Amino acid sequence: MAGNDFDEIRGRGAPGATPPGCGPGSGRRPQQKDDRHPSAGWGAAMSVGKVLLRSGQVMSGSKSMLTMNHENGGFDCPGCAWPDDRSGLHLDLCENGIKHVTWEMTKDRVDRAFFEQHTVTELSGWSDYALEKQGRLTEPMVYDAETDKYVPISWSDAFVLVGDTLRALPDPNMASFYTSGRLSNEATFLYQLWAREYGTNNLPDCSNMCHEASGRALQAALGTGKGTADIDDWDAAELIIVMGVNAASNAPRMLTALAEAHRSGAQIVHVNPLKEAASRRTIVPHEFGSMATFHPTPTGTLDIQPRIGGDLALLRGVAKALFEWHAEDPTVIDTSFIADNTHGFDDYRSCCEAEAWTEIVHQSGVTEVEIRNLADLYRKSSRTIISWCLGLTQQEHGVDTVREIVNLLMMKGNIGRPGTGPSPVRGHSNVQGNRTCGIDHRPTTEFLDALASECNFDPPRAHGLDTVATIKKMYDHKVSVFVGMGGNFAMATPDPTYTFEALRRCSLTVHVSTKLNRSHLVHGTNALILPCIGRTERDEQRSGPQSISVEDAMSRVHLSRGSKKPPSAHVLSEPAIIAGLASATLPHSSTDWQAYIDDYDRIRDTMSRVIPGFENFNSRVRERNGFRISQPARELDFHTPSGLAEFSCASMKDVLPPIGYLMLGTMRSHDQWNTTIYSDNDRYRGVKNLRTLVFMNQADMTRLGVPELGAVDITSYAKDGSTRQVFSYTAVAYDIPAGNAAGYMPELNVLCPIGDYSNQSGQPLMKHLTVKITPAGLG
C-alpha cells in the first residue's frame, strides 16, 4: 500500500520521471503564456459552464446559483468566508463557489458496489482528482484488513466501534479531534462538547495551519483574535493594502469590493512576491453592462513585491518613514489616539528609529523609494484597511508581522473608525466560526467556566494538541485515535511521508466526509468513513427542516438552509453524526444529545448562554442578514492585560536564504480549492496541463542554466539539517523577485518538514522553505 502513495508517485516523483501531480493528468503538453486578461468576467463564466456540463448539473447547478449566499431560505457557499452581500444582490457568487457546489452536487456515487470492486491498495495509486471524481459517499464504511477493502457497517455499529475504542484508552489525551472549516457553528459546538466531556482539549483545526498567527497577534495587540473591519468599512476606506493573497483565486468575491473601492477613488496596494491577477482588473459577473461590453474595472493601483519573509521589514520601513516625517509635521501620527488608547509607543518608536534603511531594504527586497511611496500613500489616507492572508502567516515570524500591521494602523488611529482596521482574509467558510464556537486547543478559562456551568461537567483545563503536535504524537504512538471532521487531513498537512506513517500508527481513524479522498486510504488499524450531507442539501430532523449557521470572515453570523435531496437515505447531518458518536462514547453523559438533534434551536439556546456575543442567538440569527458578533476592540475596548492596545517591537530577522539557495512558498492554483483540484490549469498564471511546476525569476533560471519549461530537481533543507526532494518539476518563468520561488500544494507539501513550524504560532512553514533548485539529474 505504501508503495502506491501520493508521496512516492504523484508528488515527489523519481529521478528522470516527471510526477503527474494530484490533478487529472491529461498527458497533454504543458503550456505557459503571459495571460493578462481581467479576472472573473467571461473567463470565469466559461469555466463555470464547462464545470456544469462535465458534472451534468446544468439545470440544478444553475438553480442553486440563485439561492447561494441568500438569506431567508438560501444556503451559504461552502467555499470562502468572504461576507455575503447585504443589499439583496441576486448573484452574490463566484467561479470557485459554483465549482465547489457543483463538485458536491454530482450525480455520481461511491457506494458499496464501488468498494467491492477496489482494494485500498489499488485506490492508493489513483490521483486525488480521480478519487474525488467518483462522487458522493452513500453509507458508513469500515476497513476490512483481510480483504483490504472498505465494507458497509451500520450507523449504530459505527458509533459503538468509536465509543468502545475511546473508552478503552487509558488516557483521553490519546485521542485527537480535528476540524475542517466547513463545520457549522452548531456542529462545532457539539463536537467540542463531545471532546471535552470525554476529557481532552486535543482539538486541532485547519486554523493551526492557516491563520493561527493572525489570531495570536490580534489577541496580544487588541484583545481579540479577529479583525475589526466590516464589509461596510471596505466601502468607506481611502486606502486598502492587501498583503499575501491572490484574491482572484482565494477570495474571488473580494474582487467586487476592490472594484467598488477603486470607483470610489480609493488607493489599492497589493503586497505579494508574485504579481497576481487580483492586482490588475476585473469584470464583475453580476454587472451585466460590464460583461456585455467587456469593460473591466481596476482592482489595484500599486504593486509591491517583497521577498518571501520580507513583509515585516517592509512594514517597518513604512513606520520609519512616518516617524521621520512626523519630526517636521506633527499631524502625520495620531498622537491623541496613541495617548488615549495604546501602550508601548515610545519603545516602538525607538525600535523603528534604530533600524537602518540599508537593512530594511536588504531584508524586504523593496527599494527605499518604493517603501517611501507606500508610506506616502498611507500618510495621505485618513481611513486605511490592511488585509492579509497566508502569505504572511505561514512564515517563521508570522505573529511578529501581523503585529506590525497593527502597529502601523495604530500610528494613524486606524482602528475603531469607519473605513479602518485590520481585516484578515479567512479562507474557508466558517473557519472563524469554528474557533468562536469552541474549537481551540488552548481554550480560555472564561469559556471553560461557562461551558462547565451550562453543561454540568468539569472540562479539562490543560492545553491540548494542535495539528503539528497531533501528527507527532500519532507518530510516537501517544495518540492512537484520530477523528477528522471534514477536510482531507492527509493532504492538507506537511511532510506526507511522516504524516502518512503517523496516521497508519493509529488504532482507529475516523473521517466524516462527503466524498472519497486520500485520508480514507491512509488509515489506522481500524478505520471508518462516515458520510454526511452537504451545505446544499436538506437536513430533516424530528422537529422538521433544520438550518445551521456560519460566521463569515468579518464576524457576521447568519443562517444557511439547503434544499436539495441528500445523495442517499443513509447519510446523516454532521450534528447527528457527532451526537451519535458522543452518545456511544459517553453513556452516562448528562447531555441530552438526541434532544439537540431533534431541534437545532436547542443547540443554539445552549450556545447563547456559553459564547459571548451569541446572546438571544435564535432570534438574532433569524433577522435579515443575521447579526455581527460584538467586537469590543472596534469600540476601543481592549481586553488586554493593560486595558490598552499594545504596540510591539519585534526585531527584524534575517530572512534571506544562504548564498546559492532560494526561498520557496507553496500556494494553490486557480482551478483548485484547498486540496480539491478541478483541473491541471491555472488560468490566471497562464499555465495549462501542469501542476508539478515551480515558478522562478528569469534571472535565477538563467543563472542556474534552466530553460523555460525545463526540468528541475528541488531539495529543501530543514531546520534539523535533513533534506527532502522532488524530481523533474517544470520550471516556469514568472514575475517573482530573484531568490524566490513558488509552487503548488499539496504536491510540494513533501518539501515542508514536520519539524519546520513557527515557534510563534505552531504553523507549518509552507511559505518559508529554504531550497536548492538544479537542472534535473544534476543535483
N, C-alpha and C positions, 0 to 999 in steps of 0.2 A: 504493500500500500504506500509506504513512504517513498518508494522509488518513482511513483507517478505524480507526486505532489507538485503543486504550483511552483514551489521553491526550486525544484530541480529542473523542470522543463519549460515553464512558462515565464518565470520572472528572471531567474539567473541565466539560464541557458548553459551552454558548454562551449569551450574554446572552438572557434571556427563554425559554430552553428548559431544562426540568428534565432533568438527566442521569440515565439509568436505573441506573447503577451496575453492579457486577460480578455481581450475583445473577441469578436467573431473570427478574426484571422482569415480574411478573404483570399489571401495569397496574391492579391494584385500588387503591382509595383508601387512602392511608396512614392509620394509626390509632396513637394513643398513649393509654395509660391507666396509672393508678397500679397496678402489678402487684406485690403484696406477698406472694404465696404462697411457701411454703417452697421452697428449691432442691432439686433432684433429685426424689425421690418420684414421684407419679403423673404429674406434668407431663413428667418425663424418660421415664417408661415409655411414655406415649402418643406422645411424639415419636419414640422408638425404633421403636415399632410402625409408625408411618407411614413411616419410612425403610425398614424391612424390606418393607413392602407395595409401596412405589414401586419398589424395586430388584428385586422378585421373588425375594428371598432369605430368605423366612420360615423355611424349614427349615434351609438351610445356614448362614444367619446366626445362627439360634438355637443351632445345634450349636456354632458357633465360640465363642459366649459361654462355653461350658463348658470350653474349653481356653485361652482368652485369659488371659495372665498366670499360667499354671500351670507349675510346674516338672515335670521328668520327662516330656517329650513335648509340652508346650504351647508356644504362641508368645507372644512379648512384644508387647503392644499397640504399634502404630506411632505412637500419638498422643503423650501426655505422658510425662514422665520420672519421675513420682511412683513411689516404691518399691512393689513388689508386696507383698501381704500374705504373711507367712511362717508363718501359723498353719494353713494348709490351707483357707482360705476358698474356696468353690466359685464365687462370683460376684464376684470381685475386678475389677470393671469399672465403666464409667461411660457415660453417654449419649454423650459425644463420642467415646469409644473405639469404641463399637459403630458409630456413624455412620462413623467413619474406616475401620473394617474393611469395613463393608458397601459403602461407596463404592468400595473397591478390589475387592470380590468381584463386582461387577456382571457380568452375562452379556453386556452389550453389548461390541462390538469395533470398534476403529478399525484396519481392515485396508487392504490395497492398493486394494480397491474404493472405500473411503471417500475415499482421497486422489485417486483417479482422477476423482472427481465434484466436487472442491472445490479451487480455487486458494488459495494462501496469502493473496492479496489479499482474497478473499471471506471466508475464515476469520477474518481480522483484524478484521472487523466484527462477529463473534459475541461474545456475552458470555462472560466467563470461566467462568461456570456452564455455559453451553451447550457450551463446548469440552470441559470435563472430563466432562460427562454423556454424551458419545459413547461412552465405555467404554475398555477396555484396549487398549493398543498391542500389536501382534502380531508385527511383524518389523522389522528395521532399515530405515530410510528415509533417502534423501539428497535434498537440494533440487536441482531441475532449473530453472535460471533461464529456460530457453527456454519452458517451459510454465507457469512459476510454480506448480509442484506438487511435492510430495514423491513420489518414486518408489522402488520397492524396490531394495535393494542387499544383497549377501551379507555375512555377518559378516566373512569374510576380506577382502573388498574394503573394507569399512568400516574395519577395523583398518589396512589398508595406507594408506588415504587419510590417516588421522590420523598414522600413523608417518612417512610420507613428508613430510607438511606440517611436522611438528615438526622433523624432521632438517634440513629446508631452511631453518629460521630461522637468521639469523646469530648470535642470542643466545638461549639457553634462557629468559632472563627476558622474552622476548617472548611467552611463554605463561603462562596463569594457570589454576589448577586449583581450582575452587570445590567446596565440600562442604555439603550439607544435613545436618541432624541425623539423618536416618533411616538413614544408612550404618552397617553393623555394625562391630564392632571389627576383625574380620578384614579386611573390605573396606577399612576406613580405613587399616590398616597397609600393605596393598598399594598403596593409592592414593598415600600419601605417599612410599612407597619408589619407585614409578614416577617421581613428580615430582622427587624428589631425585637419583635415579640419572640422570635426564635432565639435571639441572643447575640446578634452581631451587627456592627456598623460597616461591614465589608460591602459597601455599595459603590463600586467603581462605576463610572459612566463615560460617555463619549466626551464630555467636557474635560475630563482628565487629559485628553489628547488634543483638545482644540482651544478652549477659552479659559482654562484654569488660571493662566497668568492674568487674564483680564479681571476675573473675579477677585483674586487675591490683591491685585494692585488697587482696584477701586475700593475694596473694603478697607484697606490700610489708609488710603488717601481721603476717602469721603464717608466711610462708614456704611457703604452699600456695595454689593457685588455687581451692581447693574449700572448701565448708563443712565444719565438723567435726561437726555434729549428725547422728545416725542417727534412723531412724524410732522406735526404742525411746526416744530422748530426748524425742520429741514426747509419748509416753505418760507420761513422768516429769516434764514441765515443770509449774511452778506458774503461769507467765505466758508466753503466746505473743503476740508482736507481729508482725503480718502487714502488710507495707508494699508499696504499689504493685502489688497484684494482686487480681483478682477470681477467686478460686479456683473459684467455681461454673462458670465458663466455661473457665478456663485450666488448671486442675489439679483437675478435679472429685473425684477420689478423695481429695484432701486434705480434703474435707468430712467424710469418715469420721473422720479424725484429729482434726479440730476438734470434732466431736460427742462423741467419746470423751474428749477433754480436758475439755470442759465438764462431762460427767458425773462426771469425777474431781475437779471443783472448781477447775479452772484458770481464770484470767482470760484472756480472748482479746480483744486490741485490734486493730482493723482501721484502718490508716492509709492513706487514699486520698482524693483530691479528690472522687471520686464515691462516694456511699453505695451500695454494691453488694449483690447478693443473698447473696453468701457471708458477709456480716457479720450475717445475720439468723438464719434457721432452716433446717434440712434434714430431710428424711425419707430415711434411707439405704436404698436399694433392697433390699439383701440382708438387712435387718432386717424380716422378714416380718410380725412383730407390729405394728411401727410403720406399715408400709404398709397393713395391714388396718384399722387404727384411725385412720389419718390423723394419727398422733401425731408431731409434729416435735420435734427437739432443737435448742436454740440453738447457733449456731456463732460467736457473738460476744457480748461483754459491754460493749464500748465502741467507739464510732466516733470517730475524729479525722480532720478534713477539712482538711489543709493546702492552701495554694495550690499550683499546679504549680511545682515547683522549690523549695518551701519545706521539704522534708524535712530538709535539713541544719540549718536554723535550729531546727526543732522538736527534733531530737535534741540540739543544743547547749543548748537550754533545759532539757531533762531533766537533762543533765550539770551545768549550772549550779545547778539546784535541789539536786542531790545534794551538790555542794560546799558550798552554804550550810548544809544540814542537818548535814553532817559536822563543821562547826565546833562544833556542840552535842552531836553523837552520833558518836563515833569508829567505831562499828560500821556506819555507813551505807556506807562504802567499804572494800573488802577490801585493806587496806594490805599485808598479808602476801603475798597473791598478786602484787600490784603490785611489791613489793620483790624478790621471788624470780624473777619471770618476765617483767618488762617493762622497756622503756626509753623515756624521754621523758615520763614522767608529770608532772614539775614544770612543764615547758613547756606541757603540755596544760592543767594546772590554771590557769596564768597566762592562757592564751588564753580559757578559759571565764569566768574571773572578770572579764576585761576587757570581755566582751560586755554591752551594756546590755539590760535586759529590754524596753525600748521597741523596740529594733531587732530583737530576737528575735521579738517579737510581730508587728512590721511585716513582716518577711521571711517568716515562717512562715504568716501568716494565721490563726494559732490564738491564742486568748486566753491570758494568763498563768495564769488559773485552770485551764483545760483542760490546759496543759502541766504544771502542778504536780500535777494529779490523775494524769496518766500517770506522772510521776516518783514519786509516792507508791506507785502500784501496783508499780513497779519496785523501789522501796526495800524493800517488804514481801515481795517474792518471793525465795526462796532459790535457785530454779532457773528461769532465763529463756532462752528461744529467741527470736531475732529473725530473721524470714524476709522475703524481698523478691523482687521480680521487676522487669519492665521499666519500671514506673512510676518507679523510682529510677535505672535505669541509662541510659535513653535521654534523658539530660539533659546539659547542658554540664558540670555538676560531679558526675557520677555516681560517679567514683572517690572524690572527697572525701566524698560522702555514705555510701558503703559503708564507708569507713574510719572514719567517725564512728560507725557501728553497732558496729564492732569496739572502738572507744574505750569506748563505753558498756558493752559486755559485759565488758571487762577491768576496769572500775571496781569491779565486784562479783564478780570471779573467775568469770564465767560462760563459761569455756572449759575444756575438759578434764574436766568433771564430768558425770555422768548428768543428763539433763534440761536441758542448757545448750548454747549455741553459736550461731554464725552458720549460717543454713540458706537459701541461695539457692534459689529455685524455678526450676529449669531447665525450659524449656517443651517442647522436642521430644525424643522418645525417642532416646536415645544421643547427644545433642548434647555431653554431657560426655565420653562415651567417645571421640568424635572427637578432642577435644583431648588426652585422655590418651594416645591411640594414635598421635599424631604430626601431626595437622592443626593446624599452628601456623606462622604466617608469621614468628614470632620464636622459633625453636627454641633450646633451651638447649644449651650446649656439651656438657654431660653426655649428653644424648640423642643428639646427632650423633656423639659419640665412640663410644657403644655401638653405634649403627647402623653406623658405619664398620667397627668391629671384627667384628661379626657378619655383615654382608652384603658385605664385601670391596669397598668402593668409598669414595671420598672425597666425602662430601656437601658441597654448597655451604654456606658459613658466613655469608654476608651475609644480613641480614634481607630477607624478601620483601614482597609487597604484600598489604594487607588488602583488604576489599571495596570501600570507597570509592576507595582508591588504584588498584585494578584498573580500576574504571569510568573514572577519569580517564585512566589510561594507554591504555585502549582508545580513548577519545575523541581522544587526541592521537596515535593511530597508533603507540604504543610497545608495546602488547600487541596481537598480531594473531590469537592462537589462544585461545579460551576454552572450557574443558571444565567442564560443570556436572554434578555427581554428585548427582542428585535435586533436589527442590525446584522452585521457579518463580522463578528469579533475577530476571527482568524485572519481576515484580510485587511481589517482596518488598523491593526496593531503593528508595531515594529518587529523587525528581526524574525521573519516567519519560520526559519529553521528552529530557533529557540522556542518561539511561541507554539508552534505545532507540537513539538515534543512535550511542552508543558501541558497542553490540553490532553494529550494522549496519556499522561501520567495520572489523570483524574480517575476516580472510581465511577463517577457519573457526570455526564454533561447533558444539559437540558437547553434546548433552544426554542423559543416562541417566535414563529416566523410566518410569513405569508407565502414565500417562495423558497425553492431549494437553493442553497448556497454552499460555499466551501466549508463553512463552520460545521455543517452537518456531517462532513466527511472526515474532519479532523476531530475525533471524538475520544471520550474516555472508555473505560472498560464496558460500562453500560451507557447508553445514550438514548435520548428521547427527542423527537421532533414533534412540537405541539403547534398545530396550525390555528391561526387567528383570523378574524375578519379584518378588512382594511378600512381606511378612513372613509371610502366612498360607499360603504355597504350598511344595510340596515342592521341595527342592534335591537333585537326584540327580547325583552325580559318580562317577568310576570306582570309588572305594572304597565306594560306597553312599550312602545318605541322609546329608546333612550338617546340622549345627547351626551356628548363628552365636551370637555373644554380644553383649550390650549392657551398658552401665553406667548405672545409674539416677542420679537427682539427688543421692543420698546415698552414692555411691561403691561400691555393691554391683554385682558383675558376675555375670551368670547366663546360661544358655543359652536359646536360642529355636529351635524347630523347627516349620516349617509342615507342613501335611498335605494341603492342597487341591491339586488338579491345576492347573498353570500355565495361563494363558489361551491358550497356543499352544505348539506344538513348537519355535517359532523364537525364543523369548525365553531369555535367559541369566541366570544369577545375577550380582549385582554383582561378586563376586570374579572370576568367569570373564571378565566384560567387561573389567575392569581388567587382568587378566593378558594377555588378547588384545591390548589396546592397548599395554601395556608391551612385549610380545614384538616387536610390529611396530615400535615406536619404538626399541628397544634391541637390535638383532640380535646384538651382541657382549656382552650382559649376562652376568655370572657367576651371576645369579639363575636358578634353575630354576623359571620361572613355572608351567609345566604341572604340576610336582610339587605345588606349593602348591594348585592347583585340584583335583587328583585326591583330595586328602585335606586338609581344613581343619585337622586336628590338626597338620600340618606348619607351617602359618602360626602357630598358637598356640605351638608349640615355639620358633620363632624369636622371637616376641614375648616369651616368658618370659625370654629372655636379653638383651632390649633395654630393656624397660619396667620400671622399678622398681614393685614391688608385684604383678607378674604371674608371679613365680616359681612353678614347678610348675603352670602355667596349666591344662593339660589335666586334671590330676587334681582340682585345687581347684574348677574351674568345674563339675565333674560332681557335686560334693557337693550335698546338699539345700540349696536357696536360694543356691547359688553361694558367693561369698566377697566380703568387703569389702576394698577396697584399703587398705593401711595408711595411716593419717593421723598422721604424726608430731606435728602441732600438737595433736591430741587428747590425745597423751601429754605435752604441754607441751615438745615438742622442736621448737623453732622454727628453721627453715632460713632465717634472715635473716642479713645481714652481722654483726649484733651477737650473734646466737645467742639473742636475746630477742624477745618480741612487741613490736611498735613502736607506740607512741602517735603520732598525727599531730595537727597543729594547723593545719588549713586555715582561712583567714579566710572569714567569711561573705560571700557575694556578693549583689549587688542583683539579685534575680530577678523584680522587678515589671516588667511591661511599661510603656512610656511611657503617659502620660495619654491616654485615648481609644482605647487598644489593648487586646487581650486576649491571654492565653497559651493556646495550644491544644495538646492532645495527641491522638495517634491511638491507636486500640485496635481489638480485634476485637469483632464482635457475638457473641452466644451461639451462633448457628447457623452457625458458621464455625470452621475450623481452619487457622491460618496464612493462606495465600492461597486455600484451598479454601472455597467458600461453598455451603452447602446450601440456604438459602432467604433471603428478604428480611426475615425476622423476627428479633427479639431478645426472646425470651420474658421474660428476667429484667429487662429495662428497659422492658417494656410496649409495645414497638414492633412493628407489623405492616406488611408491604408497603412497606418503606422502608429504603434503605441510604444514599442521598445526603442525609445529615442532619448537623446539628450540635447537640449538647446544650449548653444555655446556662442560666445562672441567670436566674430570672424577672425579677429587678431589672434585669439587663442588657438583657433583651428589652424591658422597659417603657421604659427609658431611650432605647433605640435606635428605639422605635416599631415593634417587630416583634411581630406577633400570634402566638399559639400555632399551630404548623404553618404559619407564614408563610414566604415565600421570601426567602432572603438570598443575597448575594454575599460571598465570603470572599477577602481578599487577605492573603498572607503577605509578610513583609519580611525579606529575607536579610541576613546579615552584610555582604555587599558592596553593599547598597543596592538590589539587584534585587527585583522583585516577581513573584508568581505568583498566579493567581486560579482560583477555581471559581465557577460561576454557578448561581443558582436552587436552592441547597440548602435543605432544610426545617429550620427552627428548632424544636427540641423542648425545652420547659422541663424541667429536671431538678435534682436536689439536688446542686449543684456550687457551690463558692464563687464569689461575684461576681468578675468579671475573668478567669474561666477558662472554657474551652470544650473540647469533645471531639467526635470523630467517628471514623468507621471507616477503617481501612486495608483494602485498598490504594487505595481511591478517593482518600483525602486525601494519599497519598504525593506527589501532584503539588505540594503546598504545601511540601514539605521540599526545600530546595535542596541540590544535590550538595556545595556548599561549606560547608554548615552541619552540621558534625560536631564532636564534643567533642575539644578539644585534649588531654584527659587519656586518652581511650580510643579515639578514632577512630570512635566510634559516631555514626551519623546522629542528629540531634536530633528524632526522631519525636514526642517528648512534650515539646518545649520550643520551640514555634514562636510567634513574635510575629505576630499577625494583627489585621486590622480586619474587622469584620462590619457590613454595611449592608443595609437593605432592598433586595431585588433591583431592579436598574436605577438605584439612586440613588448608587452608589459613585463 
